[in-house]
Structure formats: C-alpha cells, structure tokens
C-alpha cells in the first residue's frame, strides 16, 4: 500500500481515468475499478456494481499493485550466468530465449523421445490451460499440476463421474440458504476463489443454521449450531453415517429422489451397515451428535454444502467426494435457489490439444494404467501422476 501512497501523493488527480477490470490474484473474479494516470495504475478498489464482491476486496486483491509494480517481479527472460544457486542472471531478448528453449527441447526429444519432457505448473490459475496446451503441442503427455491430484480436482472429477458436472455454491440468487454445512472448509478466513468468502459472509448475516465439520475449533465452529470435531481423514465414514440416518429415518426428499436420482435403493441398502454407532469410534464424533447433525441437515431447506480442500487432503478423498455428493442429492438441495447450482459447463473449454495426441502417446503418460481417473482413459483433464514422475526422475525408468 505504501507504493500507492507514493504514486498518488501530491499528484494532480484531474487526468485519472477509471477502468473496470477483474482481479485475478486468486481463482476468483472480483470486479475492480482501476484508477489510471499516465498509463500507470495508481489505485485499485472493489467495483460496487459487481454482483460477486459488491465493492469489497480481500487483502490479496487490495495488494495487487504491490505485485504488478514490484521491482523484483520477473518481466523479461533471464539467463543464469553464475553457478546454480549463486543468484547471478543476465537479461536476454525474447528471441534468444525462444531459440535457446526450442533447441534444448529438440535436443532432449531427439535423444530420449518426446515424452521425456515433463511440463509442470503451479496452482491451476488462468494460465494452466496454456501450459497443458504447450505440452500437448510439443508432443509430451507428461503435463501436471498439483491440484489435479490433491487439491480441488478430485472434487471436479468425482462430481463429473457421479453427476455429470461440478456443482457450485452460489450466493447471487435472491434466495440464500437457511442452512450451511461447512465441511473441511473455512471460507471466512481462506476466502478461496473470492466470491465464496464474500457470499458466505453475506449469507451468515441472515443467521442460517450452521453445521461445521472440522477438527479445529474455527470461528465458524465456535458459532455453529452443531460442530462435529471429527478425527482427520475420516470424512467418508461420517458422510456414510449421515446418509444412514437420513435414509433410515425417512428424511430424504422423495420427490427429488424419484425424479432425479439413480441407484437410490442400492445406496439405501449399502449404507444400512454404516450406523452412527459404527462411525463413532472411527470418527471420534458421538453417535448422538451425528444423528442430530443428519436430522438438522435433512430438515432445513434450502441448504448449502460448503466443502473445501480439507476433503482432498484425506487418503480416500475421491470416494469421500462421491459419498458427500449424495447428501445434497437425496435431500433435494441441488439446482434449487439457496442450494447447489450447476454452471461450470457455461465456461467454454479452452482448446488444450489433448485430442491431437495419439492413443499410443497417451499411454506413455506416467500413471496412465494405474491412475485411470487422473491420467488414464477416464481422465477428464489427463495429467501425469506426480509421485510417478519423481520416481522416473530418480530411477531413469522409463
Ligand atoms: S477474493 Fe480473489 S478475486 Fe476477489 S479480491 Fe481477493 S484475490 Fe481478488
């Protein structure tokens, strides 16, 4: 923020123009008004007309100028001139950088094969589709992004395989939830993807019922109607026990289930064995408390399941996601105002060139045979399995 003060102090404000833009300091997309003078952004503020953030900005968004104008920000290609770790670099032209990279890629591929190049990227922000496109374009199936395996993507893949697409929490409807169940998620502090934090805060002002499932006593847990302090990593057992209570006590939404759910009878049969008494020693949550939570969740509508990456960081996360998806499904809290919405398909896919790769080449993706949903034939966003990549680096196999 010092930098903003520096830019604006003592300056004539008459030639400042304000342009609308979108913050991308996180996955979100909050509306911002940029104050521009002499082709430089001198101030960023939340756009009050934007339906998601309604004028608010989180600390990261408010600090975006510090990133844009940070003197240490990497803006040009740099070549290392000293020893590795010495921190000595020289600026080179884009042409030099491209030529050098192209020749190194070609050299490696002709010696070891196209798939020997591993293209990795950090968290899957707006640029990740370009990175996977680049990998596909140079002919390597070994592209990866950590989130595809252990942060968010298992939820996407699990949802797509279970109900066709990823449901999302939306607070832009007229109707807000009367109950919010926070599961492995603390959006008040983490505010992932922007709109969630702002929307949740707005919804909480109306004092909906809340259930918090979190090993930690967060601020949300302190004010919850029910806080289930489950043993970390046992979310699947808790979800199964809640399904057991809802179905055994006939609290599910029969009309919704009849119209929209497949396999309800099989689910009912399957979860019969997973009573709250069965779950208690596994989850460390009292059976009575599990019953109470299941009853409250099933009987207050509309409700929102706010789930977070706490779920993906558990050992059986994929099947946990699938069990959790059953809760809003059998209680009819999907595609209802105040409940989960479908909308991700409205975002057109970016051409990542996966279809240009032969099946033979796809099979060379590390993890293809073993991790079918992540890397193989069932993958929605095929990417290499990172531990297998590390193993390949260590052993040179394959
Ligand atoms: S929540 Fe995300 S998009 Fe919104 S202001 Fe913060 S960083 Fe920017």
Boltz pocket constraint, residues with backbone or C-beta under 6 A from the ligand:
constraints:
  - pocket:
      binder: B
      contacts: [[A, 23], [A, 24], [A, 25], [A, 26], [A, 27], [A, 28], [A, 29], [A, 30], [A, 53], [A, 56], [A, 57], [A, 58], [A, 59], [A, 60], [A, 61], [A, 62], [A, 191], [A, 193], [A, 194], [A, 195]]
      max_distance: 6.0
